[in-house]
């Protein structure tokens, strides 16, 4: 049996990465045209990893119920 507090790091990591990815995407549009594709690619990767972490946290949370 997994304790509810044991996997909360996935929740915070997922929320943090997803929000940083969104913030990074917004900043990419204001920085400039030369590095915008790089910032957008990093933003997509950060948001994707964040959503994966949230999905894994959700699966673990469902097993507690």
N, C-alpha and C positions, 0 to 999 in steps of 0.2 A: 504494500500500500504506500503510495506516495503522499507525503504531507503537502498540504496546500501552499505552504511558504517555500517549499524546496524549489519550485520552478518559476517563481515570480520574476527572476532575472530575465527570462525569455520575454515576458510581457514588457518590461522596461526597455530591454534591448530593441525589441520590435517597434515599440512606440517611438523610441529615440531615433532609430535609423530611418523609419518612415517619415518622421517630421523633418529630420535633417536633409533627407532626399528632396522633400518638397521645398524646403528653404533654399537649398542649393540650386534647384531648377529655377526658382524665382530670381535668384542672384545671377544666374547665367545669362538671363536676358538683359540685365543692366550692365554687365561687365564689358562686353565687346564682342565683336564678330569673330575674332581670331580664335578665341578659346571657348566659344559657346558650345561647339559640339562635344568637346571634352567634358565640360561641366555637365552637360545634359546626359552624357553617357554615365558619368559617375553618379548623377542623381538617380537615374533609372536603376542602376545596380544597388545603390543604398536602399531605395524604396522597395525593391524586390526582395532583398535580404531581410528587411524589416517585416515585410508581409509574410515571408516564410517563417520567421520567428514567431509572429503572432499566430500563425496557423498551428505551429507545433505547440505553443502554449495552450491554444484552444483545445487541441486534442488531449493534452494532459489534463486540463481542467475538466473536460467531460468525463474522464475516467474516475474523477473523485466522486462524482454524483452517483 
